[in-house]
């Protein structure tokens, strides 16, 4: 490496983070399909509503992963600090809401 070159480990770490978010998105999508495919003793509107919410979280996770990967990669190449992560809060809130809904449906 010469002066001014970017250490490739930063780009590789950024890519691993991107792929972790994509794995999360795929997992959420599988849960969404499972909610629709498995016959649960819950009202149909609740099953479909949860499935749609989880599928939307999967789509958002994939979009946020790509957007963040792009922004961090640009920051790496420009020698700027990476932008602060904000998507974690959104994903945590959605998973929390879905978890609470599942708990209520199990207890009712």
QUIHU-V526731 format. One line per field, one symbol per residue. ss: DSSP state (a for helix, b for strand, c for the rest). psi: psi as a letter, one per 40 degrees, with the letter a starting at -180 (. if undefined). burial: 1 if it has 9 or more other C-alpha atoms within 8 Angstrom, else 0. Layout:
# QUIHU-V526731
ss=???
psi=???
burial=???
This chain:
# QUIHU-V526731
ss=cccccccaaaaaaaaaaaaaaaaaaaaaaaaaaaaaaccccccaaaaaaaaaaaaaaaaaaaaaaaaaaaaaaaaaaaccccccccaaaaaaaaaaaaaaaaaaaaac
psi=iiheihhedddddddddddddddddddddddddddddhhifiiddddddddddddddddddddddddddddddddddefiiiiiheddddddddddddddddddddd.
burial=000000000110011011001101111110111011000000000011011111101110110111011011101100000000000000100110010010000000
